Amino acid sequence: MGITTKRSGPPVKFDADKAIRLIAGYVPGAIIRRTGQGIDAHGNPFAPYTPRYRQTLGKMGEDTSEDLRLTGGLMNSVKVREKRITAAGVEVVIAPDTGTSPQVRAVKGRAKRTGQQGPPHNVLGYWLHHGTPHMRARPFMGLSPEQSAELNRILARARLWG
């Protein structure tokens, strides 16, 4: 036996375009800022780099903090890729692009671009986010609980329903 409901008055309208603009304006920057602080998508510090990788970064004169930014290419590519209005609401896809960054090696104590390209940013992002047999996962895509709460506050103040 089903349930029947009746509603009177004009239907409630949802401003989907405004919701998409707010989400697209907040989420990519929030991911990049949090990642730059060495915090993962769960709000925890990233797994530390291996001693060998940290030593290599140090030899190149690079920052040894876990901010996933050796070349900056991956983080600079995190952007809105798709926006959709669906029956259930809105979907905003935020992801790294398929471009590549130069590989970097330590040469005579300095970071040197090798002329070879690394893996595509979306592949590198997947490996970083999920880990590999040789690298611990550092989940960076997504919002931390604090960031999710902030986005919810932004959306609530926006008066999307009218």
SULUR-V684018 format. One record per pair of residues at least 12 apart in sequence whose ideal C-beta (glycine too) atoms are under 10 Angstrom apart, sorted by the first residue. I is the first residue (numbers start at 1). J is the second residue. If there is no record, write none. Layout:
I J
I J
This chain:
10 162
12 161
12 162
13 160
13 161
13 162
14 85
14 89
14 90
14 160
14 161
14 162
15 90
15 158
15 159
15 160
15 161
15 162
16 83
16 84
16 85
16 86
16 89
16 90
16 160
17 83
17 85
17 90
17 160
18 90
18 155
18 158
18 159
18 160
19 83
19 85
19 89
19 90
19 92
19 154
19 155
19 158
19 160
19 161
20 80
20 83
20 84
20 85
20 89
20 90
20 91
20 92
21 83
21 90
21 92
21 158
22 90
22 92
22 151
22 154
22 155
22 157
22 158
22 160
23 80
23 83
23 90
23 91
23 92
23 94
23 151
23 154
23 155
24 79
24 80
24 83
24 90
24 92
24 93
24 94
25 80
25 154
26 92
26 143
26 147
26 150
26 151
26 154
26 155
27 78
27 79
27 80
27 92
27 94
27 141
27 142
27 143
27 147
27 148
27 151
28 75
28 77
28 78
28 79
28 80
28 81
28 92
28 94
28 95
29 78
30 94
30 142
30 143
30 144
30 146
30 147
30 148
30 150
30 151
31 75
31 78
31 94
31 140
31 141
31 142
31 143
31 144
31 147
32 67
32 68
32 69
32 74
32 75
32 76
32 78
32 79
32 140
33 75
33 147
34 140
34 142
34 143
34 144
34 146
34 147
35 66
35 67
35 68
35 69
35 74
35 75
35 78
35 128
35 138
35 139
35 140
35 141
36 65
36 67
36 68
36 69
36 75
36 140
37 65
37 66
37 67
38 65
38 66
38 67
38 68
38 138
39 66
39 67
39 140
39 144
39 146
39 147
40 66
40 68
40 129
40 137
40 138
40 139
40 140
40 141
40 142
40 144
41 129
41 138
41 139
41 140
41 141
41 142
41 143
41 144
41 145
41 147
41 148
42 139
42 142
42 143
42 144
42 145
43 143
43 144
43 145
43 146
43 147
43 148
44 139
44 144
45 65
45 66
45 138
46 65
46 66
46 67
46 68
46 128
46 136
46 137
46 138
46 139
46 140
47 66
47 131
47 135
47 136
47 137
47 138
47 139
48 64
48 65
48 66
48 136
48 138
49 64
49 65
49 66
49 68
49 135
49 136
49 138
50 134
50 135
50 136
53 66
53 70
53 135
54 66
55 106
56 70
56 104
56 105
56 106
56 111
57 70
57 104
57 106
57 111
58 106
58 109
59 106
59 107
59 108
59 109
59 110
59 111
60 104
60 105
60 106
60 107
60 108
60 109
60 110
60 111
60 112
61 106
61 109
61 110
61 111
62 104
62 106
62 110
62 111
66 138
66 140
67 138
67 140
68 124
68 125
68 128
68 129
68 138
68 140
70 101
70 103
70 104
70 111
70 118
71 100
71 101
71 102
71 103
71 104
71 111
71 113
71 118
71 121
71 124
72 101
73 96
73 97
73 99
73 100
73 101
73 102
73 117
73 118
73 121
73 124
74 96
74 97
74 99
74 100
74 101
74 118
74 119
74 120
74 121
74 122
74 124
74 125
74 128
74 140
75 96
75 121
75 125
75 140
76 96
76 97
76 99
76 101
76 121
77 95
77 96
77 97
77 98
77 99
77 100
77 101
77 120
77 121
77 122
77 124
77 125
78 94
78 95
78 96
78 97
78 121
78 125
78 140
78 141
79 93
79 94
79 95
79 96
79 97
80 92
80 93
80 94
80 95
81 93
81 94
81 95
81 96
81 97
81 122
82 94
82 95
89 160
90 160
94 141
94 142
94 143
95 121
95 122
95 125
95 126
95 141
96 120
96 121
96 122
96 123
96 124
96 125
96 126
96 128
96 129
96 140
96 141
97 120
97 121
97 122
97 125
98 120
98 121
98 122
98 123
99 117
99 120
99 121
99 122
100 116
100 117
100 118
100 119
100 120
100 121
100 123
100 124
101 113
101 117
101 118
101 119
101 120
101 121
101 124
102 114
102 115
102 116
102 117
102 118
103 115
103 116
103 117
103 118
103 119
104 116
104 118
125 140
125 141
126 141
128 140
128 141
129 141
129 142
